[in-house]
Structures are given as C-alpha cells and as structure tokens.
Amino acid sequence: MKNIKIIKAILSITVFLLGAYSLLTKNFAYQNLSMFCAGLLVITIGIEESKKGKNRGWTLLSFAAAIILGLALIHSTILFFTS
C-alpha cells in the first residue's frame, strides 16, 4: 500500500509540473506525456481503491482508463512508424 502512495505522488507531481510548464511557456510538446501520466494516475487510484474494497466505480474507471491508454499507445506507435 505504501508503494502505491509513492507512485501516486510521483505521477501527481509529474502531471502538475508538465501542465504548469505547458501553460507558462505555451509549449505543448509534452502534452502527450502529461496525458499518459494522468492515465497512469487514474489506473493507480483505481488499483488502490479496489485493494481497499471500496467503491466499484474507481475500479471500473481504472480498467476503462487502462483500455483507453492501451489504445492510445497503439495509435501513437502506428503513427510513429508510418510517418
């Protein structure tokens, strides 16, 4: 449980810093990385809540985020190799 809190804190700080950097510099080159970390953060929160045995909503949201994140990675990989 302690490891999940550390991962959650690291991902939260990363999303915040990348978002702040993008807003302050008007450079959105790292927006994809920020969204990827935000997706991982949602998955991490879902895993933490499911281990607690609480709200099933976070568990379903976590699996939905994992599927969307996987599809986005596949799409980005295809675009990278075809261009």
PyMOL Python script that loads the backbone (N, CA, C, O; Angstrom):
from pymol import cmd

cmd.read_pdbstr("""\
ATOM      1  N   MET A   1       0.820  -1.186   0.000  1.00  0.00           N
ATOM      2  CA  MET A   1       0.000   0.000   0.000  1.00  0.00           C
ATOM      3  C   MET A   1       0.871   1.260   0.000  1.00  0.00           C
ATOM      4  O   MET A   1       0.502   2.274  -0.593  1.00  0.00           O
ATOM      5  N   LYS A   2       2.012   1.193   0.658  1.00  0.00           N
ATOM      6  CA  LYS A   2       2.899   2.338   0.733  1.00  0.00           C
ATOM      7  C   LYS A   2       3.506   2.633  -0.641  1.00  0.00           C
ATOM      8  O   LYS A   2       3.713   3.792  -1.000  1.00  0.00           O
ATOM      9  N   ASN A   3       3.790   1.565  -1.410  1.00  0.00           N
ATOM     10  CA  ASN A   3       4.362   1.754  -2.735  1.00  0.00           C
ATOM     11  C   ASN A   3       3.383   2.449  -3.672  1.00  0.00           C
ATOM     12  O   ASN A   3       3.787   3.265  -4.499  1.00  0.00           O
ATOM     13  N   ILE A   4       2.118   2.134  -3.549  1.00  0.00           N
ATOM     14  CA  ILE A   4       1.109   2.760  -4.395  1.00  0.00           C
ATOM     15  C   ILE A   4       1.005   4.249  -4.077  1.00  0.00           C
ATOM     16  O   ILE A   4       0.822   5.060  -4.984  1.00  0.00           O
ATOM     17  N   LYS A   5       1.119   4.617  -2.807  1.00  0.00           N
ATOM     18  CA  LYS A   5       1.069   6.029  -2.446  1.00  0.00           C
ATOM     19  C   LYS A   5       2.259   6.788  -3.012  1.00  0.00           C
ATOM     20  O   LYS A   5       2.124   7.939  -3.426  1.00  0.00           O
ATOM     21  N   ILE A   6       3.418   6.151  -3.030  1.00  0.00           N
ATOM     22  CA  ILE A   6       4.606   6.794  -3.593  1.00  0.00           C
ATOM     23  C   ILE A   6       4.441   6.979  -5.098  1.00  0.00           C
ATOM     24  O   ILE A   6       4.747   8.044  -5.633  1.00  0.00           O
ATOM     25  N   ILE A   7       3.963   5.951  -5.772  1.00  0.00           N
ATOM     26  CA  ILE A   7       3.737   6.037  -7.224  1.00  0.00           C
ATOM     27  C   ILE A   7       2.703   7.111  -7.529  1.00  0.00           C
ATOM     28  O   ILE A   7       2.858   7.882  -8.476  1.00  0.00           O
ATOM     29  N   LYS A   8       1.647   7.157  -6.722  1.00  0.00           N
ATOM     30  CA  LYS A   8       0.591   8.153  -6.924  1.00  0.00           C
ATOM     31  C   LYS A   8       1.135   9.574  -6.739  1.00  0.00           C
ATOM     32  O   LYS A   8       0.777  10.478  -7.494  1.00  0.00           O
ATOM     33  N   ALA A   9       1.988   9.769  -5.750  1.00  0.00           N
ATOM     34  CA  ALA A   9       2.575  11.092  -5.511  1.00  0.00           C
ATOM     35  C   ALA A   9       3.498  11.494  -6.664  1.00  0.00           C
ATOM     36  O   ALA A   9       3.472  12.642  -7.107  1.00  0.00           O
ATOM     37  N   ILE A  10       4.305  10.563  -7.146  1.00  0.00           N
ATOM     38  CA  ILE A  10       5.220  10.867  -8.251  1.00  0.00           C
ATOM     39  C   ILE A  10       4.439  11.223  -9.512  1.00  0.00           C
ATOM     40  O   ILE A  10       4.770  12.189 -10.200  1.00  0.00           O
ATOM     41  N   LEU A  11       3.408  10.447  -9.814  1.00  0.00           N
ATOM     42  CA  LEU A  11       2.603  10.727 -11.004  1.00  0.00           C
ATOM     43  C   LEU A  11       1.858  12.053 -10.880  1.00  0.00           C
ATOM     44  O   LEU A  11       1.745  12.792 -11.858  1.00  0.00           O
ATOM     45  N   SER A  12       1.351  12.361  -9.690  1.00  0.00           N
ATOM     46  CA  SER A  12       0.641  13.630  -9.484  1.00  0.00           C
ATOM     47  C   SER A  12       1.573  14.815  -9.689  1.00  0.00           C
ATOM     48  O   SER A  12       1.209  15.793 -10.343  1.00  0.00           O
ATOM     49  N   ILE A  13       2.766  14.729  -9.134  1.00  0.00           N
ATOM     50  CA  ILE A  13       3.738  15.811  -9.288  1.00  0.00           C
ATOM     51  C   ILE A  13       4.150  15.956 -10.749  1.00  0.00           C
ATOM     52  O   ILE A  13       4.299  17.071 -11.248  1.00  0.00           O
ATOM     53  N   THR A  14       4.335  14.831 -11.435  1.00  0.00           N
ATOM     54  CA  THR A  14       4.721  14.875 -12.841  1.00  0.00           C
ATOM     55  C   THR A  14       3.643  15.533 -13.690  1.00  0.00           C
ATOM     56  O   THR A  14       3.948  16.375 -14.535  1.00  0.00           O
ATOM     57  N   VAL A  15       2.396  15.160 -13.475  1.00  0.00           N
ATOM     58  CA  VAL A  15       1.289  15.750 -14.244  1.00  0.00           C
ATOM     59  C   VAL A  15       1.191  17.245 -13.952  1.00  0.00           C
ATOM     60  O   VAL A  15       0.994  18.044 -14.867  1.00  0.00           O
ATOM     61  N   PHE A  16       1.326  17.621 -12.703  1.00  0.00           N
ATOM     62  CA  PHE A  16       1.245  19.032 -12.339  1.00  0.00           C
ATOM     63  C   PHE A  16       2.374  19.838 -12.973  1.00  0.00           C
ATOM     64  O   PHE A  16       2.134  20.902 -13.543  1.00  0.00           O
ATOM     65  N   LEU A  17       3.600  19.337 -12.875  1.00  0.00           N
ATOM     66  CA  LEU A  17       4.737  20.076 -13.420  1.00  0.00           C
ATOM     67  C   LEU A  17       4.677  20.193 -14.946  1.00  0.00           C
ATOM     68  O   LEU A  17       4.970  21.253 -15.498  1.00  0.00           O
ATOM     69  N   LEU A  18       4.300  19.113 -15.622  1.00  0.00           N
ATOM     70  CA  LEU A  18       4.185  19.183 -17.077  1.00  0.00           C
ATOM     71  C   LEU A  18       3.063  20.117 -17.508  1.00  0.00           C
ATOM     72  O   LEU A  18       3.198  20.841 -18.495  1.00  0.00           O
ATOM     73  N   GLY A  19       1.966  20.104 -16.780  1.00  0.00           N
ATOM     74  CA  GLY A  19       0.864  21.012 -17.084  1.00  0.00           C
ATOM     75  C   GLY A  19       1.238  22.464 -16.846  1.00  0.00           C
ATOM     76  O   GLY A  19       0.913  23.336 -17.652  1.00  0.00           O
ATOM     77  N   ALA A  20       1.917  22.721 -15.747  1.00  0.00           N
ATOM     78  CA  ALA A  20       2.354  24.087 -15.447  1.00  0.00           C
ATOM     79  C   ALA A  20       3.363  24.577 -16.480  1.00  0.00           C
ATOM     80  O   ALA A  20       3.301  25.726 -16.918  1.00  0.00           O
ATOM     81  N   TYR A  21       4.287  23.707 -16.867  1.00  0.00           N
ATOM     82  CA  TYR A  21       5.271  24.071 -17.889  1.00  0.00           C
ATOM     83  C   TYR A  21       4.586  24.423 -19.200  1.00  0.00           C
ATOM     84  O   TYR A  21       4.936  25.412 -19.844  1.00  0.00           O
ATOM     85  N   SER A  22       3.611  23.616 -19.593  1.00  0.00           N
ATOM     86  CA  SER A  22       2.895  23.863 -20.847  1.00  0.00           C
ATOM     87  C   SER A  22       2.134  25.184 -20.804  1.00  0.00           C
ATOM     88  O   SER A  22       2.131  25.936 -21.779  1.00  0.00           O
ATOM     89  N   LEU A  23       1.496  25.460 -19.683  1.00  0.00           N
ATOM     90  CA  LEU A  23       0.731  26.693 -19.583  1.00  0.00           C
ATOM     91  C   LEU A  23       1.614  27.929 -19.528  1.00  0.00           C
ATOM     92  O   LEU A  23       1.281  28.954 -20.123  1.00  0.00           O
ATOM     93  N   LEU A  24       2.728  27.847 -18.829  1.00  0.00           N
ATOM     94  CA  LEU A  24       3.596  29.019 -18.683  1.00  0.00           C
ATOM     95  C   LEU A  24       4.387  29.330 -19.942  1.00  0.00           C
ATOM     96  O   LEU A  24       4.586  30.498 -20.273  1.00  0.00           O
ATOM     97  N   THR A  25       4.840  28.302 -20.647  1.00  0.00           N
ATOM     98  CA  THR A  25       5.692  28.528 -21.814  1.00  0.00           C
ATOM     99  C   THR A  25       4.931  28.474 -23.135  1.00  0.00           C
ATOM    100  O   THR A  25       5.491  28.794 -24.183  1.00  0.00           O
ATOM    101  N   LYS A  26       3.672  28.076 -23.099  1.00  0.00           N
ATOM    102  CA  LYS A  26       2.862  27.890 -24.312  1.00  0.00           C
ATOM    103  C   LYS A  26       3.492  26.863 -25.263  1.00  0.00           C
ATOM    104  O   LYS A  26       3.265  26.898 -26.472  1.00  0.00           O
ATOM    105  N   ASN A  27       4.279  25.960 -24.697  1.00  0.00           N
ATOM    106  CA  ASN A  27       4.914  24.878 -25.442  1.00  0.00           C
ATOM    107  C   ASN A  27       4.205  23.587 -25.052  1.00  0.00           C
ATOM    108  O   ASN A  27       4.348  23.113 -23.925  1.00  0.00           O
ATOM    109  N   PHE A  28       3.447  23.023 -25.978  1.00  0.00           N
ATOM    110  CA  PHE A  28       2.639  21.854 -25.675  1.00  0.00           C
ATOM    111  C   PHE A  28       3.272  20.564 -26.204  1.00  0.00           C
ATOM    112  O   PHE A  28       2.570  19.598 -26.503  1.00  0.00           O
ATOM    113  N   ALA A  29       4.586  20.560 -26.313  1.00  0.00           N
ATOM    114  CA  ALA A  29       5.280  19.390 -26.835  1.00  0.00           C
ATOM    115  C   ALA A  29       5.174  18.194 -25.880  1.00  0.00           C
ATOM    116  O   ALA A  29       5.224  17.046 -26.321  1.00  0.00           O
ATOM    117  N   TYR A  30       5.031  18.453 -24.606  1.00  0.00           N
ATOM    118  CA  TYR A  30       4.988  17.371 -23.615  1.00  0.00           C
ATOM    119  C   TYR A  30       3.564  17.029 -23.188  1.00  0.00           C
ATOM    120  O   TYR A  30       3.367  16.354 -22.178  1.00  0.00           O
ATOM    121  N   GLN A  31       2.587  17.481 -23.935  1.00  0.00           N
ATOM    122  CA  GLN A  31       1.198  17.216 -23.574  1.00  0.00           C
ATOM    123  C   GLN A  31       0.873  15.729 -23.630  1.00  0.00           C
ATOM    124  O   GLN A  31       0.109  15.233 -22.802  1.00  0.00           O
ATOM    125  N   ASN A  32       1.444  15.010 -24.598  1.00  0.00           N
ATOM    126  CA  ASN A  32       1.203  13.570 -24.681  1.00  0.00           C
ATOM    127  C   ASN A  32       1.724  12.847 -23.445  1.00  0.00           C
ATOM    128  O   ASN A  32       1.061  11.957 -22.914  1.00  0.00           O
ATOM    129  N   LEU A  33       2.906  13.231 -22.992  1.00  0.00           N
ATOM    130  CA  LEU A  33       3.473  12.621 -21.792  1.00  0.00           C
ATOM    131  C   LEU A  33       2.623  12.946 -20.567  1.00  0.00           C
ATOM    132  O   LEU A  33       2.422  12.096 -19.699  1.00  0.00           O
ATOM    133  N   SER A  34       2.131  14.169 -20.502  1.00  0.00           N
ATOM    134  CA  SER A  34       1.281  14.566 -19.389  1.00  0.00           C
ATOM    135  C   SER A  34      -0.014  13.750 -19.353  1.00  0.00           C
ATOM    136  O   SER A  34      -0.448  13.315 -18.286  1.00  0.00           O
ATOM    137  N   MET A  35      -0.623  13.547 -20.512  1.00  0.00           N
ATOM    138  CA  MET A  35      -1.852  12.756 -20.571  1.00  0.00           C
ATOM    139  C   MET A  35      -1.584  11.285 -20.255  1.00  0.00           C
ATOM    140  O   MET A  35      -2.410  10.620 -19.629  1.00  0.00           O
ATOM    141  N   PHE A  36      -0.442  10.787 -20.683  1.00  0.00           N
ATOM    142  CA  PHE A  36      -0.064   9.413 -20.363  1.00  0.00           C
ATOM    143  C   PHE A  36       0.080   9.237 -18.852  1.00  0.00           C
ATOM    144  O   PHE A  36      -0.416   8.264 -18.285  1.00  0.00           O
ATOM    145  N   CYS A  37       0.762  10.184 -18.205  1.00  0.00           N
ATOM    146  CA  CYS A  37       0.932  10.108 -16.750  1.00  0.00           C
ATOM    147  C   CYS A  37      -0.401  10.274 -16.030  1.00  0.00           C
ATOM    148  O   CYS A  37      -0.624   9.650 -14.992  1.00  0.00           O
ATOM    149  N   ALA A  38      -1.294  11.111 -16.569  1.00  0.00           N
ATOM    150  CA  ALA A  38      -2.614  11.271 -15.962  1.00  0.00           C
ATOM    151  C   ALA A  38      -3.405   9.963 -16.055  1.00  0.00           C
ATOM    152  O   ALA A  38      -4.116   9.599 -15.118  1.00  0.00           O
ATOM    153  N   GLY A  39      -3.283   9.265 -17.175  1.00  0.00           N
ATOM    154  CA  GLY A  39      -3.940   7.966 -17.315  1.00  0.00           C
ATOM    155  C   GLY A  39      -3.387   6.949 -16.329  1.00  0.00           C
ATOM    156  O   GLY A  39      -4.137   6.190 -15.715  1.00  0.00           O
ATOM    157  N   LEU A  40      -2.068   6.943 -16.185  1.00  0.00           N
ATOM    158  CA  LEU A  40      -1.457   6.035 -15.205  1.00  0.00           C
ATOM    159  C   LEU A  40      -1.891   6.381 -13.784  1.00  0.00           C
ATOM    160  O   LEU A  40      -2.056   5.494 -12.947  1.00  0.00           O
ATOM    161  N   LEU A  41      -2.074   7.673 -13.514  1.00  0.00           N
ATOM    162  CA  LEU A  41      -2.533   8.100 -12.197  1.00  0.00           C
ATOM    163  C   LEU A  41      -3.943   7.584 -11.920  1.00  0.00           C
ATOM    164  O   LEU A  41      -4.221   7.119 -10.815  1.00  0.00           O
ATOM    165  N   VAL A  42      -4.828   7.659 -12.900  1.00  0.00           N
ATOM    166  CA  VAL A  42      -6.192   7.152 -12.723  1.00  0.00           C
ATOM    167  C   VAL A  42      -6.169   5.640 -12.494  1.00  0.00           C
ATOM    168  O   VAL A  42      -6.905   5.126 -11.651  1.00  0.00           O
ATOM    169  N   ILE A  43      -5.329   4.935 -13.239  1.00  0.00           N
ATOM    170  CA  ILE A  43      -5.210   3.492 -13.053  1.00  0.00           C
ATOM    171  C   ILE A  43      -4.703   3.180 -11.650  1.00  0.00           C
ATOM    172  O   ILE A  43      -5.201   2.262 -10.998  1.00  0.00           O
ATOM    173  N   THR A  44      -3.714   3.940 -11.183  1.00  0.00           N
ATOM    174  CA  THR A  44      -3.158   3.728  -9.847  1.00  0.00           C
ATOM    175  C   THR A  44      -4.202   3.980  -8.769  1.00  0.00           C
ATOM    176  O   THR A  44      -4.281   3.226  -7.799  1.00  0.00           O
ATOM    177  N   ILE A  45      -5.003   5.029  -8.926  1.00  0.00           N
ATOM    178  CA  ILE A  45      -6.060   5.315  -7.953  1.00  0.00           C
ATOM    179  C   ILE A  45      -7.092   4.181  -7.954  1.00  0.00           C
ATOM    180  O   ILE A  45      -7.576   3.774  -6.897  1.00  0.00           O
ATOM    181  N   GLY A  46      -7.419   3.681  -9.130  1.00  0.00           N
ATOM    182  CA  GLY A  46      -8.366   2.567  -9.223  1.00  0.00           C
ATOM    183  C   GLY A  46      -7.850   1.318  -8.539  1.00  0.00           C
ATOM    184  O   GLY A  46      -8.605   0.629  -7.852  1.00  0.00           O
ATOM    185  N   ILE A  47      -6.575   1.019  -8.717  1.00  0.00           N
ATOM    186  CA  ILE A  47      -5.978  -0.154  -8.063  1.00  0.00           C
ATOM    187  C   ILE A  47      -5.982   0.023  -6.553  1.00  0.00           C
ATOM    188  O   ILE A  47      -6.276  -0.915  -5.812  1.00  0.00           O
ATOM    189  N   GLU A  48      -5.654   1.233  -6.097  1.00  0.00           N
ATOM    190  CA  GLU A  48      -5.635   1.499  -4.658  1.00  0.00           C
ATOM    191  C   GLU A  48      -7.030   1.338  -4.056  1.00  0.00           C
ATOM    192  O   GLU A  48      -7.181   0.745  -2.988  1.00  0.00           O
ATOM    193  N   GLU A  49      -8.040   1.859  -4.730  1.00  0.00           N
ATOM    194  CA  GLU A  49      -9.406   1.762  -4.217  1.00  0.00           C
ATOM    195  C   GLU A  49      -9.918   0.321  -4.254  1.00  0.00           C
ATOM    196  O   GLU A  49     -10.648  -0.104  -3.358  1.00  0.00           O
ATOM    197  N   SER A  50      -9.536  -0.427  -5.286  1.00  0.00           N
ATOM    198  CA  SER A  50     -10.002  -1.815  -5.352  1.00  0.00           C
ATOM    199  C   SER A  50      -9.345  -2.664  -4.269  1.00  0.00           C
ATOM    200  O   SER A  50      -9.957  -3.607  -3.766  1.00  0.00           O
ATOM    201  N   LYS A  51      -8.110  -2.341  -3.906  1.00  0.00           N
ATOM    202  CA  LYS A  51      -7.462  -3.082  -2.815  1.00  0.00           C
ATOM    203  C   LYS A  51      -8.103  -2.769  -1.475  1.00  0.00           C
ATOM    204  O   LYS A  51      -8.117  -3.614  -0.580  1.00  0.00           O
ATOM    205  N   LYS A  52      -8.635  -1.554  -1.330  1.00  0.00           N
ATOM    206  CA  LYS A  52      -9.326  -1.194  -0.097  1.00  0.00           C
ATOM    207  C   LYS A  52     -10.707  -1.849  -0.020  1.00  0.00           C
ATOM    208  O   LYS A  52     -11.299  -1.946   1.055  1.00  0.00           O
ATOM    209  N   GLY A  53     -11.206  -2.294  -1.170  1.00  0.00           N
ATOM    210  CA  GLY A  53     -12.527  -2.910  -1.201  1.00  0.00           C
ATOM    211  C   GLY A  53     -13.645  -1.891  -1.205  1.00  0.00           C
ATOM    212  O   GLY A  53     -14.785  -2.208  -0.869  1.00  0.00           O
ATOM    213  N   LYS A  54     -13.321  -0.671  -1.585  1.00  0.00           N
ATOM    214  CA  LYS A  54     -14.327   0.393  -1.591  1.00  0.00           C
ATOM    215  C   LYS A  54     -15.014   0.467  -2.938  1.00  0.00           C
ATOM    216  O   LYS A  54     -15.126  -0.527  -3.655  1.00  0.00           O
ATOM    217  N   ASN A  55     -15.454   1.619  -3.257  1.00  0.00           N
ATOM    218  CA  ASN A  55     -16.252   1.979  -4.420  1.00  0.00           C
ATOM    219  C   ASN A  55     -15.843   1.247  -5.698  1.00  0.00           C
ATOM    220  O   ASN A  55     -14.692   1.325  -6.127  1.00  0.00           O
ATOM    221  N   ARG A  56     -16.787   0.543  -6.295  1.00  0.00           N
ATOM    222  CA  ARG A  56     -16.526  -0.169  -7.555  1.00  0.00           C
ATOM    223  C   ARG A  56     -16.370   0.789  -8.724  1.00  0.00           C
ATOM    224  O   ARG A  56     -15.838   0.411  -9.768  1.00  0.00           O
ATOM    225  N   GLY A  57     -16.822   2.006  -8.564  1.00  0.00           N
ATOM    226  CA  GLY A  57     -16.728   2.991  -9.633  1.00  0.00           C
ATOM    227  C   GLY A  57     -15.291   3.272 -10.030  1.00  0.00           C
ATOM    228  O   GLY A  57     -14.982   3.380 -11.216  1.00  0.00           O
ATOM    229  N   TRP A  58     -14.409   3.393  -9.041  1.00  0.00           N
ATOM    230  CA  TRP A  58     -12.995   3.641  -9.335  1.00  0.00           C
ATOM    231  C   TRP A  58     -12.371   2.438 -10.022  1.00  0.00           C
ATOM    232  O   TRP A  58     -11.506   2.598 -10.883  1.00  0.00           O
ATOM    233  N   THR A  59     -12.792   1.257  -9.662  1.00  0.00           N
ATOM    234  CA  THR A  59     -12.253   0.064 -10.304  1.00  0.00           C
ATOM    235  C   THR A  59     -12.644   0.025 -11.775  1.00  0.00           C
ATOM    236  O   THR A  59     -11.809  -0.258 -12.634  1.00  0.00           O
ATOM    237  N   LEU A  60     -13.898   0.306 -12.066  1.00  0.00           N
ATOM    238  CA  LEU A  60     -14.350   0.339 -13.458  1.00  0.00           C
ATOM    239  C   LEU A  60     -13.673   1.462 -14.234  1.00  0.00           C
ATOM    240  O   LEU A  60     -13.293   1.282 -15.391  1.00  0.00           O
ATOM    241  N   LEU A  61     -13.524   2.618 -13.597  1.00  0.00           N
ATOM    242  CA  LEU A  61     -12.841   3.730 -14.242  1.00  0.00           C
ATOM    243  C   LEU A  61     -11.385   3.386 -14.517  1.00  0.00           C
ATOM    244  O   LEU A  61     -10.831   3.776 -15.545  1.00  0.00           O
ATOM    245  N   SER A  62     -10.774   2.661 -13.606  1.00  0.00           N
ATOM    246  CA  SER A  62      -9.385   2.255 -13.781  1.00  0.00           C
ATOM    247  C   SER A  62      -9.220   1.344 -14.985  1.00  0.00           C
ATOM    248  O   SER A  62      -8.300   1.523 -15.782  1.00  0.00           O
ATOM    249  N   PHE A  63     -10.103   0.373 -15.119  1.00  0.00           N
ATOM    250  CA  PHE A  63      -9.998  -0.531 -16.263  1.00  0.00           C
ATOM    251  C   PHE A  63     -10.324   0.176 -17.567  1.00  0.00           C
ATOM    252  O   PHE A  63      -9.721  -0.120 -18.599  1.00  0.00           O
ATOM    253  N   ALA A  64     -11.266   1.105 -17.534  1.00  0.00           N
ATOM    254  CA  ALA A  64     -11.579   1.883 -18.737  1.00  0.00           C
ATOM    255  C   ALA A  64     -10.383   2.741 -19.135  1.00  0.00           C
ATOM    256  O   ALA A  64     -10.062   2.846 -20.318  1.00  0.00           O
ATOM    257  N   ALA A  65      -9.724   3.352 -18.157  1.00  0.00           N
ATOM    258  CA  ALA A  65      -8.537   4.163 -18.441  1.00  0.00           C
ATOM    259  C   ALA A  65      -7.410   3.297 -18.997  1.00  0.00           C
ATOM    260  O   ALA A  65      -6.674   3.728 -19.885  1.00  0.00           O
ATOM    261  N   ALA A  66      -7.276   2.093 -18.485  1.00  0.00           N
ATOM    262  CA  ALA A  66      -6.233   1.190 -18.985  1.00  0.00           C
ATOM    263  C   ALA A  66      -6.485   0.823 -20.442  1.00  0.00           C
ATOM    264  O   ALA A  66      -5.548   0.765 -21.238  1.00  0.00           O
ATOM    265  N   ILE A  67      -7.731   0.579 -20.792  1.00  0.00           N
ATOM    266  CA  ILE A  67      -8.058   0.233 -22.181  1.00  0.00           C
ATOM    267  C   ILE A  67      -7.811   1.423 -23.098  1.00  0.00           C
ATOM    268  O   ILE A  67      -7.221   1.272 -24.168  1.00  0.00           O
ATOM    269  N   ILE A  68      -8.259   2.607 -22.685  1.00  0.00           N
ATOM    270  CA  ILE A  68      -8.050   3.805 -23.498  1.00  0.00           C
ATOM    271  C   ILE A  68      -6.576   4.120 -23.632  1.00  0.00           C
ATOM    272  O   ILE A  68      -6.115   4.504 -24.707  1.00  0.00           O
ATOM    273  N   LEU A  69      -5.831   3.961 -22.549  1.00  0.00           N
ATOM    274  CA  LEU A  69      -4.391   4.213 -22.580  1.00  0.00           C
ATOM    275  C   LEU A  69      -3.696   3.236 -23.517  1.00  0.00           C
ATOM    276  O   LEU A  69      -2.797   3.625 -24.263  1.00  0.00           O
ATOM    277  N   GLY A  70      -4.098   1.988 -23.487  1.00  0.00           N
ATOM    278  CA  GLY A  70      -3.519   0.996 -24.390  1.00  0.00           C
ATOM    279  C   GLY A  70      -3.814   1.307 -25.842  1.00  0.00           C
ATOM    280  O   GLY A  70      -2.937   1.193 -26.698  1.00  0.00           O
ATOM    281  N   LEU A  71      -5.049   1.701 -26.125  1.00  0.00           N
ATOM    282  CA  LEU A  71      -5.404   2.071 -27.497  1.00  0.00           C
ATOM    283  C   LEU A  71      -4.639   3.304 -27.964  1.00  0.00           C
ATOM    284  O   LEU A  71      -4.224   3.376 -29.121  1.00  0.00           O
ATOM    285  N   ALA A  72      -4.454   4.262 -27.080  1.00  0.00           N
ATOM    286  CA  ALA A  72      -3.699   5.463 -27.444  1.00  0.00           C
ATOM    287  C   ALA A  72      -2.238   5.128 -27.736  1.00  0.00           C
ATOM    288  O   ALA A  72      -1.638   5.692 -28.651  1.00  0.00           O
ATOM    289  N   LEU A  73      -1.671   4.215 -26.959  1.00  0.00           N
ATOM    290  CA  LEU A  73      -0.282   3.809 -27.212  1.00  0.00           C
ATOM    291  C   LEU A  73      -0.148   3.081 -28.544  1.00  0.00           C
ATOM    292  O   LEU A  73       0.818   3.291 -29.277  1.00  0.00           O
ATOM    293  N   ILE A  74      -1.104   2.237 -28.853  1.00  0.00           N
ATOM    294  CA  ILE A  74      -1.081   1.531 -30.144  1.00  0.00           C
ATOM    295  C   ILE A  74      -1.213   2.527 -31.286  1.00  0.00           C
ATOM    296  O   ILE A  74      -0.498   2.427 -32.282  1.00  0.00           O
ATOM    297  N   HIS A  75      -2.126   3.490 -31.149  1.00  0.00           N
ATOM    298  CA  HIS A  75      -2.326   4.500 -32.178  1.00  0.00           C
ATOM    299  C   HIS A  75      -1.057   5.344 -32.370  1.00  0.00           C
ATOM    300  O   HIS A  75      -0.653   5.612 -33.501  1.00  0.00           O
ATOM    301  N   SER A  76      -0.433   5.760 -31.264  1.00  0.00           N
ATOM    302  CA  SER A  76       0.796   6.558 -31.359  1.00  0.00           C
ATOM    303  C   SER A  76       1.922   5.775 -31.998  1.00  0.00           C
ATOM    304  O   SER A  76       2.706   6.330 -32.768  1.00  0.00           O
ATOM    305  N   THR A  77       2.010   4.500 -31.690  1.00  0.00           N
ATOM    306  CA  THR A  77       3.049   3.656 -32.274  1.00  0.00           C
ATOM    307  C   THR A  77       2.838   3.510 -33.784  1.00  0.00           C
ATOM    308  O   THR A  77       3.791   3.578 -34.561  1.00  0.00           O
ATOM    309  N   ILE A  78       1.604   3.312 -34.181  1.00  0.00           N
ATOM    310  CA  ILE A  78       1.311   3.192 -35.617  1.00  0.00           C
ATOM    311  C   ILE A  78       1.645   4.489 -36.342  1.00  0.00           C
ATOM    312  O   ILE A  78       2.250   4.462 -37.413  1.00  0.00           O
ATOM    313  N   LEU A  79       1.256   5.617 -35.770  1.00  0.00           N
ATOM    314  CA  LEU A  79       1.564   6.906 -36.386  1.00  0.00           C
ATOM    315  C   LEU A  79       3.067   7.164 -36.455  1.00  0.00           C
ATOM    316  O   LEU A  79       3.558   7.741 -37.424  1.00  0.00           O
ATOM    317  N   PHE A  80       3.784   6.741 -35.437  1.00  0.00           N
ATOM    318  CA  PHE A  80       5.237   6.955 -35.405  1.00  0.00           C
ATOM    319  C   PHE A  80       5.927   6.177 -36.503  1.00  0.00           C
ATOM    320  O   PHE A  80       6.825   6.699 -37.164  1.00  0.00           O
ATOM    321  N   PHE A  81       5.518   4.930 -36.707  1.00  0.00           N
ATOM    322  CA  PHE A  81       6.198   4.094 -37.684  1.00  0.00           C
ATOM    323  C   PHE A  81       5.739   4.332 -39.122  1.00  0.00           C
ATOM    324  O   PHE A  81       6.442   3.958 -40.060  1.00  0.00           O
ATOM    325  N   THR A  82       4.578   4.943 -39.307  1.00  0.00           N
ATOM    326  CA  THR A  82       4.118   5.195 -40.668  1.00  0.00           C
ATOM    327  C   THR A  82       4.533   6.564 -41.194  1.00  0.00           C
ATOM    328  O   THR A  82       4.414   6.832 -42.390  1.00  0.00           O
ATOM    329  N   SER A  83       5.012   7.418 -40.324  1.00  0.00           N
ATOM    330  CA  SER A  83       5.404   8.749 -40.808  1.00  0.00           C
ATOM    331  C   SER A  83       6.887   8.861 -41.069  1.00  0.00           C
ATOM    332  O   SER A  83       7.363   9.919 -41.478  1.00  0.00           O
TER     333      SER A  83
END
""", "prot")
cmd.dss("prot")
cmd.show_as("cartoon", "prot")
cmd.util.cbc("prot")
cmd.orient("prot")
